Structures are given as structure tokens and as C-alpha cells.
């Protein structure tokens, strides 16, 4: 009996209209631009800083940089003693 009730509820929900099981319409270019602008403004309001940098963890040390290559360079500059050890080998 519970399976029959569940099936009836699913059929009623599926026949309910656009708001439950409908596939959204594709966005136009203007709508995509507006949405992206809204996301950038919202992120700026929430965080108040440039979100183009990410956090990379290199050997347990967190480094903020735009990409991994830059993060590795920052790490190498912070730890020059490791650089000299590699050259001796």
C-alpha cells in the first residue's frame, strides 16, 4: 500500500506543472552576461577582495597566488635553503 501511495504522489507531482519537474530554458547571451555580472558583484560584497587568487598548499604551507606556477615561485623565494640543497646533489 505505501508503494502505491508513493507512486500516486509522484504522478501528481509530475503532472503539477512547470515548477516541479521542468527543464529550465537555455539562457540568452544577455542573461548570461547579467548573471555573471551579478555573481561578481555578489562575491565582491561578500568577500570584499579580488577573488582571482586561490590558495595553494605546497609542502604544508598555504600560499595565495593566481596559478600554481606562481605559487611554486613564491615558495622557492621563501625557502632558498632548499634550492641550494638540490643543486649540490
HTML snippet that shows the backbone in 3Dmol.js (N, CA, C, O; Angstrom):
<script src="https://3Dmol.org/build/3Dmol-min.js"></script>
<div id="view" style="width:600px;height:400px;position:relative"></div>
<script>
const pdb = `
ATOM      1  N   UNK A   1       0.807  -1.200   0.000  1.00  0.00           N
ATOM      2  CA  UNK A   1       0.000   0.000   0.000  1.00  0.00           C
ATOM      3  C   UNK A   1       0.855   1.271   0.000  1.00  0.00           C
ATOM      4  O   UNK A   1       0.536   2.209  -0.730  1.00  0.00           O
ATOM      5  N   UNK A   2       1.946   1.333   0.805  1.00  0.00           N
ATOM      6  CA  UNK A   2       2.766   2.544   0.778  1.00  0.00           C
ATOM      7  C   UNK A   2       3.406   2.792  -0.587  1.00  0.00           C
ATOM      8  O   UNK A   2       3.587   3.945  -0.978  1.00  0.00           O
ATOM      9  N   UNK A   3       3.751   1.725  -1.320  1.00  0.00           N
ATOM     10  CA  UNK A   3       4.350   1.894  -2.641  1.00  0.00           C
ATOM     11  C   UNK A   3       3.331   2.495  -3.603  1.00  0.00           C
ATOM     12  O   UNK A   3       3.681   3.332  -4.435  1.00  0.00           O
ATOM     13  N   UNK A   4       2.068   2.072  -3.495  1.00  0.00           N
ATOM     14  CA  UNK A   4       1.017   2.614  -4.345  1.00  0.00           C
ATOM     15  C   UNK A   4       0.792   4.088  -4.042  1.00  0.00           C
ATOM     16  O   UNK A   4       0.596   4.891  -4.954  1.00  0.00           O
ATOM     17  N   UNK A   5       0.821   4.442  -2.766  1.00  0.00           N
ATOM     18  CA  UNK A   5       0.637   5.835  -2.370  1.00  0.00           C
ATOM     19  C   UNK A   5       1.790   6.701  -2.885  1.00  0.00           C
ATOM     20  O   UNK A   5       1.572   7.818  -3.354  1.00  0.00           O
ATOM     21  N   UNK A   6       3.005   6.182  -2.795  1.00  0.00           N
ATOM     22  CA  UNK A   6       4.174   6.922  -3.273  1.00  0.00           C
ATOM     23  C   UNK A   6       4.092   7.131  -4.787  1.00  0.00           C
ATOM     24  O   UNK A   6       4.421   8.205  -5.291  1.00  0.00           O
ATOM     25  N   UNK A   7       3.653   6.102  -5.500  1.00  0.00           N
ATOM     26  CA  UNK A   7       3.526   6.209  -6.950  1.00  0.00           C
ATOM     27  C   UNK A   7       2.466   7.244  -7.315  1.00  0.00           C
ATOM     28  O   UNK A   7       2.648   8.004  -8.266  1.00  0.00           O
ATOM     29  N   UNK A   8       1.372   7.282  -6.577  1.00  0.00           N
ATOM     30  CA  UNK A   8       0.320   8.261  -6.846  1.00  0.00           C
ATOM     31  C   UNK A   8       0.820   9.677  -6.576  1.00  0.00           C
ATOM     32  O   UNK A   8       0.503  10.600  -7.326  1.00  0.00           O
ATOM     33  N   UNK A   9       1.584   9.852  -5.530  1.00  0.00           N
ATOM     34  CA  UNK A   9       2.134  11.178  -5.224  1.00  0.00           C
ATOM     35  C   UNK A   9       3.125  11.620  -6.291  1.00  0.00           C
ATOM     36  O   UNK A   9       3.139  12.793  -6.664  1.00  0.00           O
ATOM     37  N   UNK A  10       3.949  10.713  -6.789  1.00  0.00           N
ATOM     38  CA  UNK A  10       4.908  11.047  -7.846  1.00  0.00           C
ATOM     39  C   UNK A  10       4.192  11.451  -9.121  1.00  0.00           C
ATOM     40  O   UNK A  10       4.596  12.404  -9.788  1.00  0.00           O
ATOM     41  N   UNK A  11       3.131  10.734  -9.464  1.00  0.00           N
ATOM     42  CA  UNK A  11       2.373  11.076 -10.673  1.00  0.00           C
ATOM     43  C   UNK A  11       1.699  12.434 -10.521  1.00  0.00           C
ATOM     44  O   UNK A  11       1.650  13.212 -11.474  1.00  0.00           O
ATOM     45  N   UNK A  12       1.189  12.719  -9.350  1.00  0.00           N
ATOM     46  CA  UNK A  12       0.552  14.012  -9.111  1.00  0.00           C
ATOM     47  C   UNK A  12       1.573  15.138  -9.188  1.00  0.00           C
ATOM     48  O   UNK A  12       1.276  16.208  -9.720  1.00  0.00           O
ATOM     49  N   UNK A  13       2.780  14.905  -8.660  1.00  0.00           N
ATOM     50  CA  UNK A  13       3.823  15.930  -8.700  1.00  0.00           C
ATOM     51  C   UNK A  13       4.311  16.152 -10.126  1.00  0.00           C
ATOM     52  O   UNK A  13       4.571  17.289 -10.520  1.00  0.00           O
ATOM     53  N   UNK A  14       4.437  15.075 -10.906  1.00  0.00           N
ATOM     54  CA  UNK A  14       4.909  15.195 -12.282  1.00  0.00           C
ATOM     55  C   UNK A  14       3.889  15.927 -13.154  1.00  0.00           C
ATOM     56  O   UNK A  14       4.271  16.634 -14.086  1.00  0.00           O
ATOM     57  N   UNK A  15       2.636  15.772 -12.871  1.00  0.00           N
ATOM     58  CA  UNK A  15       1.601  16.434 -13.659  1.00  0.00           C
ATOM     59  C   UNK A  15       1.254  17.816 -13.138  1.00  0.00           C
ATOM     60  O   UNK A  15       0.347  18.468 -13.657  1.00  0.00           O
ATOM     61  N   UNK A  16       1.965  18.265 -12.119  1.00  0.00           N
ATOM     62  CA  UNK A  16       1.637  19.531 -11.456  1.00  0.00           C
ATOM     63  C   UNK A  16       1.935  20.785 -12.246  1.00  0.00           C
ATOM     64  O   UNK A  16       1.319  21.819 -11.985  1.00  0.00           O
ATOM     65  N   UNK A  17       2.839  20.747 -13.186  1.00  0.00           N
ATOM     66  CA  UNK A  17       3.126  21.952 -13.957  1.00  0.00           C
ATOM     67  C   UNK A  17       4.617  22.208 -14.090  1.00  0.00           C
ATOM     68  O   UNK A  17       5.440  21.326 -13.848  1.00  0.00           O
ATOM     69  N   UNK A  18       4.949  23.438 -14.482  1.00  0.00           N
ATOM     70  CA  UNK A  18       6.321  23.803 -14.814  1.00  0.00           C
ATOM     71  C   UNK A  18       7.247  23.882 -13.601  1.00  0.00           C
ATOM     72  O   UNK A  18       8.457  23.714 -13.751  1.00  0.00           O
ATOM     73  N   UNK A  19       6.734  24.125 -12.449  1.00  0.00           N
ATOM     74  CA  UNK A  19       7.598  24.458 -11.320  1.00  0.00           C
ATOM     75  C   UNK A  19       8.257  23.257 -10.636  1.00  0.00           C
ATOM     76  O   UNK A  19       9.153  23.468  -9.818  1.00  0.00           O
ATOM     77  N   UNK A  20       7.873  22.030 -10.918  1.00  0.00           N
ATOM     78  CA  UNK A  20       8.431  20.900 -10.177  1.00  0.00           C
ATOM     79  C   UNK A  20       9.468  20.125 -10.986  1.00  0.00           C
ATOM     80  O   UNK A  20      10.630  20.077 -10.584  1.00  0.00           O
ATOM     81  N   UNK A  21       9.094  19.521 -12.100  1.00  0.00           N
ATOM     82  CA  UNK A  21       9.998  18.658 -12.841  1.00  0.00           C
ATOM     83  C   UNK A  21      10.340  19.189 -14.226  1.00  0.00           C
ATOM     84  O   UNK A  21      10.643  18.403 -15.123  1.00  0.00           O
ATOM     85  N   UNK A  22      10.298  20.470 -14.417  1.00  0.00           N
ATOM     86  CA  UNK A  22      10.537  21.030 -15.740  1.00  0.00           C
ATOM     87  C   UNK A  22      12.018  21.328 -15.946  1.00  0.00           C
ATOM     88  O   UNK A  22      12.723  21.693 -15.005  1.00  0.00           O
ATOM     89  N   UNK A  23      12.477  21.173 -17.167  1.00  0.00           N
ATOM     90  CA  UNK A  23      13.846  21.514 -17.538  1.00  0.00           C
ATOM     91  C   UNK A  23      13.895  23.017 -17.810  1.00  0.00           C
ATOM     92  O   UNK A  23      13.057  23.522 -18.558  1.00  0.00           O
ATOM     93  N   UNK A  24      14.842  23.742 -17.232  1.00  0.00           N
ATOM     94  CA  UNK A  24      14.889  25.186 -17.456  1.00  0.00           C
ATOM     95  C   UNK A  24      15.236  25.526 -18.901  1.00  0.00           C
ATOM     96  O   UNK A  24      15.907  24.761 -19.592  1.00  0.00           O
ATOM     97  N   UNK A  25      14.768  26.678 -19.335  1.00  0.00           N
ATOM     98  CA  UNK A  25      15.062  27.139 -20.695  1.00  0.00           C
ATOM     99  C   UNK A  25      16.508  27.602 -20.773  1.00  0.00           C
ATOM    100  O   UNK A  25      17.049  28.090 -19.781  1.00  0.00           O
ATOM    101  N   UNK A  26      17.141  27.458 -21.926  1.00  0.00           N
ATOM    102  CA  UNK A  26      18.512  27.955 -22.064  1.00  0.00           C
ATOM    103  C   UNK A  26      18.542  29.484 -21.973  1.00  0.00           C
ATOM    104  O   UNK A  26      17.613  30.157 -22.420  1.00  0.00           O
ATOM    105  N   UNK A  27      19.611  30.022 -21.395  1.00  0.00           N
ATOM    106  CA  UNK A  27      19.727  31.460 -21.217  1.00  0.00           C
ATOM    107  C   UNK A  27      20.251  32.118 -22.487  1.00  0.00           C
ATOM    108  O   UNK A  27      21.035  31.527 -23.229  1.00  0.00           O
ATOM    109  N   UNK A  28      19.809  33.338 -22.723  1.00  0.00           N
ATOM    110  CA  UNK A  28      20.335  34.106 -23.847  1.00  0.00           C
ATOM    111  C   UNK A  28      21.684  34.695 -23.436  1.00  0.00           C
ATOM    112  O   UNK A  28      22.056  34.651 -22.264  1.00  0.00           O
ATOM    113  N   UNK A  29      22.407  35.242 -24.401  1.00  0.00           N
ATOM    114  CA  UNK A  29      23.711  35.831 -24.108  1.00  0.00           C
ATOM    115  C   UNK A  29      23.589  36.998 -23.132  1.00  0.00           C
ATOM    116  O   UNK A  29      24.429  37.158 -22.246  1.00  0.00           O
ATOM    117  N   UNK A  30      22.557  37.804 -23.288  1.00  0.00           N
ATOM    118  CA  UNK A  30      22.356  38.945 -22.396  1.00  0.00           C
ATOM    119  C   UNK A  30      22.092  38.471 -20.961  1.00  0.00           C
ATOM    120  O   UNK A  30      22.610  39.046 -20.004  1.00  0.00           O
ATOM    121  N   UNK A  31      21.291  37.429 -20.828  1.00  0.00           N
ATOM    122  CA  UNK A  31      21.005  36.887 -19.499  1.00  0.00           C
ATOM    123  C   UNK A  31      22.263  36.297 -18.860  1.00  0.00           C
ATOM    124  O   UNK A  31      22.471  36.436 -17.655  1.00  0.00           O
ATOM    125  N   UNK A  32      23.103  35.635 -19.669  1.00  0.00           N
ATOM    126  CA  UNK A  32      24.347  35.075 -19.146  1.00  0.00           C
ATOM    127  C   UNK A  32      25.271  36.188 -18.655  1.00  0.00           C
ATOM    128  O   UNK A  32      25.895  36.055 -17.602  1.00  0.00           O
ATOM    129  N   UNK A  33      25.363  37.285 -19.411  1.00  0.00           N
ATOM    130  CA  UNK A  33      26.212  38.409 -19.016  1.00  0.00           C
ATOM    131  C   UNK A  33      25.707  39.040 -17.723  1.00  0.00           C
ATOM    132  O   UNK A  33      26.490  39.350 -16.825  1.00  0.00           O
ATOM    133  N   UNK A  34      24.385  39.227 -17.638  1.00  0.00           N
ATOM    134  CA  UNK A  34      23.814  39.808 -16.423  1.00  0.00           C
ATOM    135  C   UNK A  34      24.059  38.913 -15.209  1.00  0.00           C
ATOM    136  O   UNK A  34      24.384  39.398 -14.126  1.00  0.00           O
ATOM    137  N   UNK A  35      23.899  37.597 -15.402  1.00  0.00           N
ATOM    138  CA  UNK A  35      24.111  36.661 -14.304  1.00  0.00           C
ATOM    139  C   UNK A  35      25.571  36.677 -13.846  1.00  0.00           C
ATOM    140  O   UNK A  35      25.845  36.674 -12.646  1.00  0.00           O
ATOM    141  N   UNK A  36      26.506  36.694 -14.797  1.00  0.00           N
ATOM    142  CA  UNK A  36      27.924  36.716 -14.447  1.00  0.00           C
ATOM    143  C   UNK A  36      28.290  38.014 -13.734  1.00  0.00           C
ATOM    144  O   UNK A  36      29.067  37.998 -12.779  1.00  0.00           O
ATOM    145  N   UNK A  37      27.744  39.123 -14.185  1.00  0.00           N
ATOM    146  CA  UNK A  37      27.994  40.407 -13.519  1.00  0.00           C
ATOM    147  C   UNK A  37      27.431  40.387 -12.094  1.00  0.00           C
ATOM    148  O   UNK A  37      28.069  40.873 -11.159  1.00  0.00           O
ATOM    149  N   UNK A  38      26.244  39.827 -11.942  1.00  0.00           N
ATOM    150  CA  UNK A  38      25.635  39.725 -10.613  1.00  0.00           C
ATOM    151  C   UNK A  38      26.497  38.868  -9.688  1.00  0.00           C
ATOM    152  O   UNK A  38      26.676  39.215  -8.521  1.00  0.00           O
ATOM    153  N   UNK A  39      27.033  37.755 -10.190  1.00  0.00           N
ATOM    154  CA  UNK A  39      27.885  36.885  -9.374  1.00  0.00           C
ATOM    155  C   UNK A  39      29.153  37.605  -8.926  1.00  0.00           C
ATOM    156  O   UNK A  39      29.578  37.471  -7.778  1.00  0.00           O
ATOM    157  N   UNK A  40      29.760  38.374  -9.842  1.00  0.00           N
ATOM    158  CA  UNK A  40      30.971  39.109  -9.485  1.00  0.00           C
ATOM    159  C   UNK A  40      30.678  40.157  -8.420  1.00  0.00           C
ATOM    160  O   UNK A  40      31.435  40.301  -7.460  1.00  0.00           O
ATOM    161  N   UNK A  41      29.577  40.890  -8.589  1.00  0.00           N
ATOM    162  CA  UNK A  41      29.212  41.915  -7.608  1.00  0.00           C
ATOM    163  C   UNK A  41      28.896  41.283  -6.256  1.00  0.00           C
ATOM    164  O   UNK A  41      29.265  41.826  -5.215  1.00  0.00           O
ATOM    165  N   UNK A  42      28.226  40.157  -6.267  1.00  0.00           N
ATOM    166  CA  UNK A  42      27.877  39.477  -5.022  1.00  0.00           C
ATOM    167  C   UNK A  42      29.123  38.975  -4.304  1.00  0.00           C
ATOM    168  O   UNK A  42      29.235  39.103  -3.085  1.00  0.00           O
ATOM    169  N   UNK A  43      30.057  38.404  -5.055  1.00  0.00           N
ATOM    170  CA  UNK A  43      31.298  37.925  -4.452  1.00  0.00           C
ATOM    171  C   UNK A  43      32.088  39.095  -3.864  1.00  0.00           C
ATOM    172  O   UNK A  43      32.693  38.965  -2.800  1.00  0.00           O
ATOM    173  N   UNK A  44      32.081  40.222  -4.548  1.00  0.00           N
ATOM    174  CA  UNK A  44      32.796  41.388  -4.044  1.00  0.00           C
ATOM    175  C   UNK A  44      32.148  41.899  -2.755  1.00  0.00           C
ATOM    176  O   UNK A  44      32.847  42.308  -1.827  1.00  0.00           O
ATOM    177  N   UNK A  45      30.824  41.875  -2.699  1.00  0.00           N
ATOM    178  CA  UNK A  45      30.131  42.308  -1.484  1.00  0.00           C
ATOM    179  C   UNK A  45      30.418  41.351  -0.325  1.00  0.00           C
ATOM    180  O   UNK A  45      30.625  41.783   0.809  1.00  0.00           O
ATOM    181  N   UNK A  46      30.427  40.048  -0.619  1.00  0.00           N
ATOM    182  CA  UNK A  46      30.634  39.061   0.439  1.00  0.00           C
ATOM    183  C   UNK A  46      32.068  39.050   0.946  1.00  0.00           C
ATOM    184  O   UNK A  46      32.303  39.010   2.153  1.00  0.00           O
ATOM    185  N   UNK A  47      33.024  39.085   0.030  1.00  0.00           N
ATOM    186  CA  UNK A  47      34.416  38.908   0.412  1.00  0.00           C
ATOM    187  C   UNK A  47      35.199  40.214   0.441  1.00  0.00           C
ATOM    188  O   UNK A  47      36.174  40.325   1.185  1.00  0.00           O
ATOM    189  N   UNK A  48      34.801  41.194  -0.341  1.00  0.00           N
ATOM    190  CA  UNK A  48      35.451  42.489  -0.342  1.00  0.00           C
ATOM    191  C   UNK A  48      36.878  42.484  -0.846  1.00  0.00           C
ATOM    192  O   UNK A  48      37.670  43.341  -0.456  1.00  0.00           O
ATOM    193  N   UNK A  49      37.217  41.554  -1.687  1.00  0.00           N
ATOM    194  CA  UNK A  49      38.579  41.482  -2.205  1.00  0.00           C
ATOM    195  C   UNK A  49      38.562  40.823  -3.570  1.00  0.00           C
ATOM    196  O   UNK A  49      37.524  40.354  -4.038  1.00  0.00           O
ATOM    197  N   UNK A  50      39.708  40.794  -4.193  1.00  0.00           N
ATOM    198  CA  UNK A  50      39.838  40.184  -5.510  1.00  0.00           C
ATOM    199  C   UNK A  50      39.831  38.667  -5.364  1.00  0.00           C
ATOM    200  O   UNK A  50      40.694  38.114  -4.683  1.00  0.00           O
ATOM    201  N   UNK A  51      38.881  37.989  -5.986  1.00  0.00           N
ATOM    202  CA  UNK A  51      38.752  36.537  -5.849  1.00  0.00           C
ATOM    203  C   UNK A  51      39.495  35.791  -6.956  1.00  0.00           C
ATOM    204  O   UNK A  51      39.302  34.588  -7.129  1.00  0.00           O
ATOM    205  N   UNK A  52      40.348  36.501  -7.710  1.00  0.00           N
ATOM    206  CA  UNK A  52      41.060  35.815  -8.780  1.00  0.00           C
ATOM    207  C   UNK A  52      42.213  34.970  -8.232  1.00  0.00           C
ATOM    208  O   UNK A  52      42.706  34.084  -8.931  1.00  0.00           O
ATOM    209  N   UNK A  53      42.655  35.230  -6.984  1.00  0.00           N
ATOM    210  CA  UNK A  53      43.706  34.433  -6.384  1.00  0.00           C
ATOM    211  C   UNK A  53      43.102  33.252  -5.633  1.00  0.00           C
ATOM    212  O   UNK A  53      42.004  33.334  -5.082  1.00  0.00           O
ATOM    213  N   UNK A  54      43.856  32.146  -5.629  1.00  0.00           N
ATOM    214  CA  UNK A  54      43.421  30.959  -4.916  1.00  0.00           C
ATOM    215  C   UNK A  54      44.491  30.556  -3.931  1.00  0.00           C
ATOM    216  O   UNK A  54      45.615  31.056  -3.973  1.00  0.00           O
ATOM    217  N   UNK A  55      44.138  29.662  -3.059  1.00  0.00           N
ATOM    218  CA  UNK A  55      45.088  29.169  -2.071  1.00  0.00           C
ATOM    219  C   UNK A  55      45.671  27.846  -2.542  1.00  0.00           C
ATOM    220  O   UNK A  55      44.936  26.905  -2.839  1.00  0.00           O
ATOM    221  N   UNK A  56      46.996  27.781  -2.607  1.00  0.00           N
ATOM    222  CA  UNK A  56      47.696  26.559  -2.961  1.00  0.00           C
ATOM    223  C   UNK A  56      48.480  26.097  -1.743  1.00  0.00           C
ATOM    224  O   UNK A  56      49.084  26.913  -1.048  1.00  0.00           O
ATOM    225  N   UNK A  57      48.475  24.804  -1.481  1.00  0.00           N
ATOM    226  CA  UNK A  57      49.225  24.251  -0.363  1.00  0.00           C
ATOM    227  C   UNK A  57      50.402  23.486  -0.944  1.00  0.00           C
ATOM    228  O   UNK A  57      50.236  22.492  -1.650  1.00  0.00           O
ATOM    229  N   UNK A  58      51.610  23.983  -0.624  1.00  0.00           N
ATOM    230  CA  UNK A  58      52.843  23.363  -1.119  1.00  0.00           C
ATOM    231  C   UNK A  58      53.674  22.966   0.095  1.00  0.00           C
ATOM    232  O   UNK A  58      54.089  23.815   0.883  1.00  0.00           O
ATOM    233  N   UNK A  59      53.908  21.682   0.230  1.00  0.00           N
ATOM    234  CA  UNK A  59      54.645  21.128   1.378  1.00  0.00           C
ATOM    235  C   UNK A  59      54.083  21.635   2.695  1.00  0.00           C
ATOM    236  O   UNK A  59      54.844  21.982   3.598  1.00  0.00           O
ATOM    237  N   UNK A  60      52.776  21.683   2.817  1.00  0.00           N
ATOM    238  CA  UNK A  60      52.120  22.075   4.059  1.00  0.00           C
ATOM    239  C   UNK A  60      52.015  23.574   4.276  1.00  0.00           C
ATOM    240  O   UNK A  60      51.480  23.994   5.302  1.00  0.00           O
ATOM    241  N   UNK A  61      52.498  24.393   3.363  1.00  0.00           N
ATOM    242  CA  UNK A  61      52.446  25.844   3.504  1.00  0.00           C
ATOM    243  C   UNK A  61      51.411  26.407   2.534  1.00  0.00           C
ATOM    244  O   UNK A  61      51.463  26.135   1.335  1.00  0.00           O
ATOM    245  N   UNK A  62      50.466  27.197   3.060  1.00  0.00           N
ATOM    246  CA  UNK A  62      49.415  27.790   2.235  1.00  0.00           C
ATOM    247  C   UNK A  62      49.945  29.064   1.591  1.00  0.00           C
ATOM    248  O   UNK A  62      50.485  29.935   2.272  1.00  0.00           O
ATOM    249  N   UNK A  63      49.786  29.166   0.270  1.00  0.00           N
ATOM    250  CA  UNK A  63      50.266  30.318  -0.491  1.00  0.00           C
ATOM    251  C   UNK A  63      49.130  30.816  -1.376  1.00  0.00           C
ATOM    252  O   UNK A  63      48.513  30.033  -2.099  1.00  0.00           O
ATOM    253  N   UNK A  64      48.854  32.117  -1.320  1.00  0.00           N
ATOM    254  CA  UNK A  64      47.837  32.722  -2.180  1.00  0.00           C
ATOM    255  C   UNK A  64      48.506  33.174  -3.480  1.00  0.00           C
ATOM    256  O   UNK A  64      49.474  33.934  -3.453  1.00  0.00           O
ATOM    257  N   UNK A  65      47.983  32.701  -4.622  1.00  0.00           N
ATOM    258  CA  UNK A  65      48.544  33.059  -5.921  1.00  0.00           C
ATOM    259  C   UNK A  65      47.484  32.857  -6.996  1.00  0.00           C
ATOM    260  O   UNK A  65      46.446  32.236  -6.762  1.00  0.00           O
ATOM    261  N   UNK A  66      47.769  33.395  -8.179  1.00  0.00           N
ATOM    262  CA  UNK A  66      46.833  33.262  -9.300  1.00  0.00           C
ATOM    263  C   UNK A  66      46.865  31.868  -9.910  1.00  0.00           C
ATOM    264  O   UNK A  66      45.829  31.337 -10.310  1.00  0.00           O
ATOM    265  N   UNK A  67      48.058  31.276  -9.981  1.00  0.00           N
ATOM    266  CA  UNK A  67      48.166  29.936 -10.535  1.00  0.00           C
ATOM    267  C   UNK A  67      49.254  29.152  -9.796  1.00  0.00           C
ATOM    268  O   UNK A  67      49.981  29.711  -8.975  1.00  0.00           O
ATOM    269  N   UNK A  68      49.356  27.876 -10.089  1.00  0.00           N
ATOM    270  CA  UNK A  68      50.292  27.007  -9.366  1.00  0.00           C
ATOM    271  C   UNK A  68      51.742  27.383  -9.650  1.00  0.00           C
ATOM    272  O   UNK A  68      52.592  27.307  -8.762  1.00  0.00           O
ATOM    273  N   UNK A  69      52.022  27.782 -10.870  1.00  0.00           N
ATOM    274  CA  UNK A  69      53.390  28.155 -11.236  1.00  0.00           C
ATOM    275  C   UNK A  69      53.874  29.327 -10.386  1.00  0.00           C
ATOM    276  O   UNK A  69      54.999  29.313  -9.885  1.00  0.00           O
ATOM    277  N   UNK A  70      53.038  30.327 -10.228  1.00  0.00           N
ATOM    278  CA  UNK A  70      53.379  31.481  -9.402  1.00  0.00           C
ATOM    279  C   UNK A  70      53.535  31.070  -7.946  1.00  0.00           C
ATOM    280  O   UNK A  70      54.423  31.564  -7.252  1.00  0.00           O
ATOM    281  N   UNK A  71      52.678  30.169  -7.482  1.00  0.00           N
ATOM    282  CA  UNK A  71      52.770  29.701  -6.095  1.00  0.00           C
ATOM    283  C   UNK A  71      54.088  28.978  -5.865  1.00  0.00           C
ATOM    284  O   UNK A  71      54.700  29.145  -4.810  1.00  0.00           O
ATOM    285  N   UNK A  72      54.540  28.180  -6.827  1.00  0.00           N
ATOM    286  CA  UNK A  72      55.822  27.492  -6.689  1.00  0.00           C
ATOM    287  C   UNK A  72      56.979  28.484  -6.649  1.00  0.00           C
ATOM    288  O   UNK A  72      57.947  28.278  -5.916  1.00  0.00           O
ATOM    289  N   UNK A  73      56.888  29.545  -7.424  1.00  0.00           N
ATOM    290  CA  UNK A  73      57.935  30.578  -7.403  1.00  0.00           C
ATOM    291  C   UNK A  73      57.969  31.281  -6.047  1.00  0.00           C
ATOM    292  O   UNK A  73      59.045  31.527  -5.502  1.00  0.00           O
ATOM    293  N   UNK A  74      56.806  31.599  -5.506  1.00  0.00           N
ATOM    294  CA  UNK A  74      56.736  32.249  -4.193  1.00  0.00           C
ATOM    295  C   UNK A  74      57.329  31.328  -3.133  1.00  0.00           C
ATOM    296  O   UNK A  74      58.070  31.780  -2.260  1.00  0.00           O
ATOM    297  N   UNK A  75      57.006  30.039  -3.208  1.00  0.00           N
ATOM    298  CA  UNK A  75      57.540  29.071  -2.247  1.00  0.00           C
ATOM    299  C   UNK A  75      59.062  28.989  -2.355  1.00  0.00           C
ATOM    300  O   UNK A  75      59.758  28.946  -1.341  1.00  0.00           O
ATOM    301  N   UNK A  76      59.576  28.966  -3.584  1.00  0.00           N
ATOM    302  CA  UNK A  76      61.026  28.883  -3.787  1.00  0.00           C
ATOM    303  C   UNK A  76      61.727  30.120  -3.232  1.00  0.00           C
ATOM    304  O   UNK A  76      62.822  30.013  -2.678  1.00  0.00           O
ATOM    305  N   UNK A  77      61.110  31.290  -3.374  1.00  0.00           N
ATOM    306  CA  UNK A  77      61.708  32.507  -2.834  1.00  0.00           C
ATOM    307  C   UNK A  77      61.680  32.517  -1.314  1.00  0.00           C
ATOM    308  O   UNK A  77      62.579  33.079  -0.689  1.00  0.00           O
ATOM    309  N   UNK A  78      60.676  31.912  -0.713  1.00  0.00           N
ATOM    310  CA  UNK A  78      60.589  31.870   0.747  1.00  0.00           C
ATOM    311  C   UNK A  78      61.543  30.852   1.358  1.00  0.00           C
ATOM    312  O   UNK A  78      61.917  30.971   2.525  1.00  0.00           O
ATOM    313  N   UNK A  79      61.937  29.858   0.579  1.00  0.00           N
ATOM    314  CA  UNK A  79      62.796  28.778   1.084  1.00  0.00           C
ATOM    315  C   UNK A  79      64.036  28.624   0.201  1.00  0.00           C
ATOM    316  O   UNK A  79      64.155  27.639  -0.527  1.00  0.00           O
ATOM    317  N   UNK A  80      64.952  29.581   0.257  1.00  0.00           N
ATOM    318  CA  UNK A  80      66.141  29.486  -0.612  1.00  0.00           C
ATOM    319  C   UNK A  80      67.094  28.362  -0.196  1.00  0.00           C
ATOM    320  O   UNK A  80      67.886  27.894  -1.015  1.00  0.00           O
ATOM    321  N   UNK A  81      67.029  27.925   1.060  1.00  0.00           N
ATOM    322  CA  UNK A  81      67.935  26.864   1.506  1.00  0.00           C
ATOM    323  C   UNK A  81      67.653  25.540   0.809  1.00  0.00           C
ATOM    324  O   UNK A  81      68.576  24.753   0.597  1.00  0.00           O
ATOM    325  N   UNK A  82      66.427  25.281   0.455  1.00  0.00           N
ATOM    326  CA  UNK A  82      66.080  24.039  -0.242  1.00  0.00           C
ATOM    327  C   UNK A  82      66.599  24.063  -1.675  1.00  0.00           C
ATOM    328  O   UNK A  82      66.950  23.026  -2.237  1.00  0.00           O
ATOM    329  N   UNK A  83      66.642  25.239  -2.250  1.00  0.00           N
ATOM    330  CA  UNK A  83      67.128  25.378  -3.615  1.00  0.00           C
ATOM    331  C   UNK A  83      68.612  25.008  -3.692  1.00  0.00           C
ATOM    332  O   UNK A  83      69.036  24.328  -4.626  1.00  0.00           O
ATOM    333  N   UNK A  84      69.393  25.452  -2.715  1.00  0.00           N
ATOM    334  CA  UNK A  84      70.820  25.156  -2.727  1.00  0.00           C
ATOM    335  C   UNK A  84      71.092  23.678  -2.454  1.00  0.00           C
ATOM    336  O   UNK A  84      72.068  23.136  -2.973  1.00  0.00           O
ATOM    337  N   UNK A  85      70.268  23.018  -1.664  1.00  0.00           N
ATOM    338  CA  UNK A  85      70.423  21.592  -1.399  1.00  0.00           C
ATOM    339  C   UNK A  85      70.243  20.770  -2.682  1.00  0.00           C
ATOM    340  O   UNK A  85      70.959  19.793  -2.903  1.00  0.00           O
ATOM    341  N   UNK A  86      69.291  21.168  -3.517  1.00  0.00           N
ATOM    342  CA  UNK A  86      69.030  20.427  -4.748  1.00  0.00           C
ATOM    343  C   UNK A  86      70.200  20.555  -5.713  1.00  0.00           C
ATOM    344  O   UNK A  86      70.505  19.610  -6.441  1.00  0.00           O
ATOM    345  N   UNK A  87      70.849  21.688  -5.731  1.00  0.00           N
ATOM    346  CA  UNK A  87      71.960  21.893  -6.668  1.00  0.00           C
ATOM    347  C   UNK A  87      73.180  21.070  -6.295  1.00  0.00           C
ATOM    348  O   UNK A  87      73.942  20.679  -7.179  1.00  0.00           O
ATOM    349  N   UNK A  88      73.391  20.794  -5.009  1.00  0.00           N
ATOM    350  CA  UNK A  88      74.561  20.046  -4.572  1.00  0.00           C
ATOM    351  C   UNK A  88      74.477  18.580  -4.949  1.00  0.00           C
ATOM    352  O   UNK A  88      75.510  17.923  -5.085  1.00  0.00           O
ATOM    353  N   UNK A  89      73.295  18.059  -5.118  1.00  0.00           N
ATOM    354  CA  UNK A  89      73.142  16.613  -5.393  1.00  0.00           C
ATOM    355  C   UNK A  89      73.569  16.253  -6.759  1.00  0.00           C
ATOM    356  O   UNK A  89      73.502  15.083  -7.139  1.00  0.00           O
TER     357      UNK A  89
END
`;
const viewer = $3Dmol.createViewer("view");
viewer.addModel(pdb, "pdb");
viewer.setStyle({}, {cartoon: {color: "spectrum"}});
viewer.zoomTo();
viewer.render();
</script>
